[in-house]
């Protein structure tokens, strides 16, 4: 979302105001977001927060799922019966209950505490249920997934030469070929501790990075944050560049890609674990400039050695639906790795279908249009609703998440740390950077993390390759 914090560059704030996009500082001043738009959201830059370091230690809490267990373990089947089997068990993290077992007598599929489906065990032919699969108990921060027998594994296509995530038949898969649904959060301040993120079971963290040594940043420091804060806690890093937020110039995107290319030797060793977000909210709406510039950017990144999945955000401050609905397929097809996902942001340019203004995109109609393209799409940013911010929206987090889940779309809330000191009046999920109890979360945070049936604790499952 939108760039720069109150304590940071006034020039960025001025730019964002001119563009109709905001910074943390301009958000506080702006009530924009009326007809035609407003900003793409509430992104601040990822540097040091005015309020100082988040409190609490970085200890990772052992929370395997919503109940803290990997799910009730399934029994492979009633001994001596050829088909009837014990139920797959209720999955932790709100996973779907496995079937009672096929006529082969398997224990049924259970969603384990993470992304791996834990089978009930290997079925003896017409006899005992076989050895019991593990329920997928997880350990801290979304945890290391138990492997009770992986089901649904697909083979990496021959044209994809990477070692990490890949796209096949409209779905995203992790390095082991297990389908992966992004359910996570954005992080606004790379340089402030955020020990609570892994404890929410968020499986992906989209992070604001800097590339020109702003605020003490460097490629080495960026890699250190991704390794220590994310990969070591089994959270997928989605690093992003925010220099082009709400900018429509093709030259700006070229400069952003120049940074990625120049620092490729630092970032490509993490390709197995990362999803690279080229540029936050760059580009014009409903435009072949967005299409053609994105194609060129991806091809340059591939030539520089990046084989990881690439995430491309829509234009129009991230909120334009037509860029994705009309041009995403062409962008995907032009990638020699065929390894691109697409990112839609939802703020004030969107509304409930029955209540929206003529210039707004209806929530259901817009998401249905994304489903129709048949490619992996995430809602990469959304806020608390309640008409908060410079691009105010009354769409609730619950309605966005549930609409995404119903359509197989990933989702990431903005943002863990924007701004914790503002409590329920702004966009932070966390009150202090950590998470040990519901009191550490704002109202927005409780909806995204703890909500029964649709929050991160209920649904998020880690990638299996950690």
Residue pairs with C-beta under 8 A, 6 or more apart in sequence:
1 39
1 40
1 41
1 42
1 43
1 44
1 186
1 245
1 280
1 281
1 318
1 345
1 347
1 381
1 414
1 415
2 16
2 21
2 22
2 23
2 24
2 26
2 27
2 39
2 40
2 41
2 42
2 43
2 44
2 245
2 246
2 281
2 317
2 390
3 12
3 15
3 16
3 21
3 23
3 43
3 44
3 45
3 242
3 243
3 245
3 246
3 280
4 12
4 13
4 16
4 23
4 24
4 25
4 44
4 45
5 23
5 24
5 25
5 44
5 45
5 47
5 49
5 50
5 188
6 23
6 24
6 25
6 28
6 50
7 48
7 50
8 23
8 45
8 47
8 215
10 25
12 23
12 45
13 22
13 23
13 25
13 26
16 22
16 23
16 26
16 39
16 245
16 246
17 26
17 30
19 39
19 246
19 247
19 317
20 32
20 37
20 38
20 39
20 246
20 317
21 38
21 39
21 40
21 245
21 246
21 281
21 317
21 390
22 30
22 32
22 39
22 42
22 389
22 390
22 391
23 44
23 45
24 42
24 44
24 418
24 419
26 390
27 39
27 42
27 389
27 390
27 426
30 38
30 39
30 390
31 390
31 392
32 38
32 39
32 390
32 391
33 39
33 347
33 348
33 349
33 389
33 390
33 391
33 392
35 357
35 359
36 349
36 359
37 316
37 317
37 319
37 348
37 349
37 359
37 391
38 317
38 347
38 348
38 349
38 390
38 391
38 392
39 246
39 317
39 347
39 348
39 389
39 390
39 391
40 245
40 246
40 281
40 316
40 317
40 318
40 319
40 345
40 347
40 381
40 391
41 281
41 317
41 318
41 319
41 345
41 347
41 381
41 382
41 383
41 389
41 391
41 414
42 347
42 381
42 383
42 389
42 390
42 391
42 414
42 415
42 418
42 426
42 427
43 186
43 188
43 208
43 242
43 245
43 280
43 281
43 381
43 414
43 415
43 418
44 188
44 189
44 208
44 415
44 418
44 419
45 188
45 208
45 210
45 214
45 215
45 242
46 187
46 188
46 189
46 190
46 191
46 207
46 208
46 209
46 210
46 242
47 189
47 190
47 191
47 208
47 210
47 214
47 215
47 216
47 217
48 189
48 191
48 192
48 215
49 188
49 189
49 192
49 417
49 419
49 420
50 419
50 421
51 419
51 420
51 421
52 192
53 192
53 193
53 433
54 192
54 193
54 194
54 195
54 196
54 417
54 420
54 430
54 432
54 433
54 434
55 432
55 433
55 434
56 193
56 195
56 196
56 432
56 433
56 434
56 436
57 195
57 434
58 193
58 195
59 195
60 140
60 141
60 195
60 198
60 199
60 233
61 140
61 141
61 198
61 199
61 435
61 436
62 68
62 138
62 139
62 140
62 143
63 138
63 140
63 143
63 199
63 201
63 457
64 70
64 92
64 93
64 113
64 136
64 137
64 138
64 139
64 143
65 71
65 91
65 92
65 93
65 94
65 95
65 113
65 138
65 201
65 457
65 458
66 92
66 93
66 94
66 457
66 458
67 92
68 92
69 92
69 113
69 135
69 137
70 92
70 112
70 113
70 118
70 134
70 135
70 136
70 137
70 138
70 146
71 89
71 90
71 91
71 92
71 95
71 110
71 111
71 112
71 113
71 118
71 135
71 136
72 89
72 90
72 135
73 89
73 132
73 133
73 134
73 135
73 148
74 85
74 86
74 87
74 88
74 89
74 98
74 107
74 108
74 110
74 118
74 119
74 120
74 121
74 132
74 133
74 135
75 85
75 86
75 107
75 120
75 121
75 129
75 132
76 85
76 86
76 105
76 106
76 107
76 120
76 121
76 122
76 123
76 124
76 128
76 129
76 130
76 131
76 132
76 133
77 83
77 84
77 85
77 86
77 101
77 105
77 106
77 107
77 120
77 123
77 128
77 129
77 130
78 84
78 85
78 86
78 129
79 127
79 128
79 129
80 127
80 128
81 105
82 103
82 104
82 105
82 125
82 126
82 127
83 101
83 102
83 103
83 104
83 105
84 100
84 101
84 105
85 100
85 101
85 105
85 106
85 107
85 108
85 120
85 123
85 129
86 100
86 101
86 107
86 108
86 120
86 129
87 97
87 98
87 99
87 100
87 101
87 108
88 97
88 98
88 99
88 100
88 101
88 107
88 108
88 109
88 110
88 120
89 97
89 98
89 108
89 110
89 120
89 135
90 97
90 110
91 97
91 98
91 110
91 111
91 112
91 113
91 136
92 111
92 112
92 113
92 135
92 136
92 137
92 138
93 111
93 113
93 114
93 201
93 457
93 458
93 459
93 460
93 461
94 453
94 454
94 457
94 458
94 459
95 110
95 111
95 112
95 113
95 459
95 461
96 109
96 111
97 110
98 107
98 108
98 109
98 110
98 111
98 117
98 120
99 108
99 109
100 108
101 107
101 108
101 120
101 123
104 123
105 123
105 124
105 126
105 129
105 130
106 119
106 120
106 121
106 123
107 119
107 120
107 121
107 123
107 129
107 130
107 132
107 133
108 119
108 120
109 117
109 119
109 120
109 151
110 117
110 118
110 119
110 120
110 133
110 135
110 136
110 148
111 117
111 118
111 136
111 461
112 118
112 134
112 135
112 136
112 138
112 145
112 146
112 148
112 461
113 135
113 136
113 137
113 138
113 143
113 145
113 146
113 461
114 136
114 138
114 142
114 143
114 145
114 146
114 203
114 461
114 462
114 463
114 464
115 145
115 174
115 178
115 179
115 180
115 181
115 203
115 461
115 462
115 463
115 464
116 136
116 145
116 146
116 147
116 148
116 150
116 178
116 461
116 464
117 148
117 150
117 151
117 152
117 178
118 133
118 134
118 135
118 136
118 146
118 147
118 148
118 149
119 133
119 148
119 149
119 150
119 151
120 129
120 132
120 133
120 148
120 149
121 129
121 130
121 131
121 132
121 133
121 148
121 149
122 130
122 131
122 149
123 129
123 130
124 130
133 148
133 149
134 146
134 147
134 148
135 146
135 148
136 145
136 146
136 147
136 148
137 143
137 146
138 144
138 145
138 146
138 462
140 198
140 199
140 233
141 197
141 198
141 199
141 201
141 233
141 234
141 235
142 198
142 201
142 202
142 203
142 233
142 234
142 235
142 460
142 462
143 234
143 462
144 234
144 462
144 466
145 461
145 462
145 464
145 466
147 464
150 176
150 178
150 464
152 178
152 179
153 176
153 177
153 178
154 168
154 173
154 177
154 179
155 177
156 162
156 166
156 168
156 173
156 177
157 166
157 168
157 338
159 336
159 337
159 338
160 166
160 307
160 337
160 338
160 339
161 307
161 337
162 271
162 272
162 307
162 308
162 337
162 339
163 175
163 271
163 272
163 307
164 174
164 175
164 271
164 272
164 273
164 274
164 307
164 308
164 309
164 465
165 172
165 173
165 174
165 175
165 180
165 236
165 275
165 308
165 309
165 339
165 463
166 172
166 173
166 309
166 337
166 339
167 173
167 309
167 332
167 338
167 339
167 340
167 341
167 375
167 376
170 374
170 375
170 376
171 179
171 376
172 179
172 180
172 181
172 182
172 309
172 341
172 376
172 410
173 179
173 180
174 180
174 463
174 464
174 465
175 272
175 463
175 464
175 465
176 464
176 465
178 463
178 464
180 203
180 236
180 463
181 408
181 410
181 461
182 203
182 204
182 236
182 275
182 378
182 410
182 411
182 412
183 202
183 203
183 204
183 410
183 411
183 412
183 456
183 459
183 460
183 461
184 202
184 203
184 204
184 205
184 206
184 235
184 236
184 238
184 411
184 412
184 413
184 456
184 460
185 197
185 200
185 202
185 205
185 206
185 412
185 413
185 414
185 415
185 416
185 429
185 448
185 456
186 205
186 206
186 207
186 208
186 380
186 381
186 412
186 413
186 414
186 415
186 416
186 418
187 194
187 197
187 205
187 206
187 207
187 208
187 415
187 416
187 417
188 208
188 414
188 415
188 416
188 417
188 418
189 208
189 417
190 207
190 208
190 209
190 210
190 217
190 222
190 225
191 215
191 216
191 217
191 221
191 225
192 417
192 433
193 433
194 229
194 416
194 417
194 430
194 433
195 433
195 434
195 435
196 416
196 430
196 432
196 433
196 434
196 435
196 436
196 440
197 205
197 229
197 233
197 235
197 416
197 435
198 233
198 234
198 235
199 434
199 435
199 436
200 435
200 449
200 456
200 457
200 460
201 456
201 457
201 460
201 461
201 462
202 235
202 456
202 460
203 234
203 235
203 236
203 460
203 461
203 462
203 463
204 235
204 236
204 237
204 238
204 275
204 410
204 412
205 229
205 230
205 235
205 236
205 237
205 238
206 238
206 240
206 277
206 380
206 412
207 225
207 226
207 230
207 237
207 238
207 239
207 240
208 240
208 242
208 280
209 217
209 222
209 239
209 240
209 241
209 242
210 217
210 222
211 217
211 219
211 241
211 243
211 259
211 260
211 263
212 259
219 263
219 266
219 267
220 266
222 239
222 266
222 267
223 266
223 267
223 269
223 270
226 237
226 239
226 270
226 273
226 274
227 270
229 235
230 236
230 237
230 273
231 237
231 270
231 273
231 466
234 462
234 463
234 466
235 462
236 273
236 274
236 275
236 463
237 270
237 273
237 274
237 275
238 274
238 275
238 276
238 277
238 311
238 412
239 267
239 274
239 276
239 277
240 276
240 277
240 278
240 279
240 280
240 311
241 256
241 259
241 260
241 277
241 278
241 279
241 280
242 280
243 252
243 255
243 256
243 259
243 279
244 252
244 253
244 256
244 279
244 280
244 281
244 282
244 283
245 280
245 281
245 282
245 317
246 281
246 317
247 282
247 283
248 282
248 283
248 284
248 289
248 315
250 289
250 293
252 282
253 278
253 279
253 282
253 283
253 293
253 294
253 297
254 293
254 296
254 297
256 278
256 279
256 282
256 297
257 278
257 296
257 297
257 300
257 301
260 267
260 276
260 278
260 301
260 304
260 306
261 300
261 301
261 304
264 304
264 305
264 306
267 274
267 276
267 306
268 304
268 305
268 306
268 307
268 308
270 308
271 306
271 307
271 308
272 308
272 465
273 463
273 465
273 466
274 308
274 309
275 308
275 309
275 310
275 311
275 341
276 301
276 306
276 308
276 309
276 310
276 311
277 310
277 311
277 313
277 343
277 380
278 294
278 297
278 298
278 301
278 310
278 311
278 312
278 313
279 297
279 313
280 313
280 318
281 313
281 314
281 315
281 317
281 318
281 345
282 313
282 315
283 289
283 290
283 293
283 294
283 313
283 314
283 315
283 316
283 323
284 290
284 315
284 316
285 315
285 316
285 320
285 322
285 323
286 315
286 316
286 320
286 322
286 323
286 326
287 315
287 323
288 327
290 314
290 315
290 323
290 327
291 323
291 327
291 330
291 331
294 312
294 327
294 331
295 330
295 331
295 334
298 310
298 312
298 331
298 334
298 335
298 340
299 334
299 335
299 336
301 310
302 335
302 336
302 337
307 337
307 339
308 339
309 339
309 340
309 341
310 335
310 339
310 340
310 341
311 340
311 341
311 342
311 343
311 378
311 380
312 328
312 331
312 340
312 341
312 342
312 343
313 342
313 343
313 344
313 345
313 380
314 320
314 321
314 323
314 324
314 342
314 343
314 344
314 345
315 323
316 323
316 349
317 345
317 349
317 391
318 343
318 344
318 345
318 380
318 381
319 344
319 345
319 346
319 347
319 348
319 349
319 350
319 361
319 391
320 349
321 344
321 361
321 366
321 369
321 370
324 342
324 344
324 369
324 370
324 373
324 377
325 369
325 370
325 372
325 373
328 342
328 373
328 375
328 377
329 373
329 374
329 375
331 340
331 342
332 338
332 340
332 375
340 375
341 375
341 376
341 377
341 378
341 410
342 370
342 373
342 375
342 376
342 377
342 378
343 377
343 378
343 379
343 380
344 366
344 370
344 377
344 378
344 379
344 380
345 379
345 380
345 381
345 382
346 363
346 379
346 381
346 382
346 393
346 395
346 400
347 381
347 382
347 383
347 389
347 391
347 392
347 393
348 360
348 389
348 390
348 391
348 392
348 393
349 359
349 360
349 361
349 391
350 356
350 360
350 361
350 362
350 363
350 366
350 393
350 395
351 357
351 360
351 361
351 362
351 363
351 393
351 394
351 395
352 362
352 363
352 394
352 395
352 399
353 362
353 363
353 364
353 365
356 362
363 395
363 399
363 400
363 403
364 403
367 379
367 403
367 404
367 407
367 409
368 407
370 377
370 407
370 409
371 377
371 407
371 408
371 409
376 410
377 409
377 410
378 409
378 410
378 411
378 412
379 400
379 404
379 409
379 410
379 411
379 412
380 411
380 412
381 412
381 413
381 414
381 415
382 395
382 397
382 400
382 411
382 413
382 414
383 389
383 393
383 397
383 413
383 414
383 427
383 444
384 397
384 424
384 427
384 442
384 443
384 444
384 447
385 393
385 394
385 395
385 396
385 397
386 394
387 393
387 394
388 425
388 426
388 427
389 426
389 427
396 447
397 413
397 444
397 447
397 448
398 447
398 451
398 454
400 411
401 411
401 448
401 451
401 454
401 455
402 454
404 410
404 411
405 411
405 454
405 459
413 429
413 444
413 448
414 427
415 427
415 428
415 429
416 428
416 429
416 430
416 433
417 428
417 429
417 430
417 433
418 426
418 427
418 428
419 426
419 427
419 428
420 428
420 430
420 431
420 432
420 433
422 428
423 431
423 442
424 442
424 443
424 444
427 444
428 442
428 444
428 445
429 441
429 442
429 444
429 445
429 448
429 449
430 440
430 441
430 442
430 445
431 439
431 440
431 441
431 442
431 445
432 440
434 440
435 441
435 449
438 446
438 450
441 449
441 450
447 455
448 455
448 456
449 455
449 456
449 457
450 457
451 458
452 458
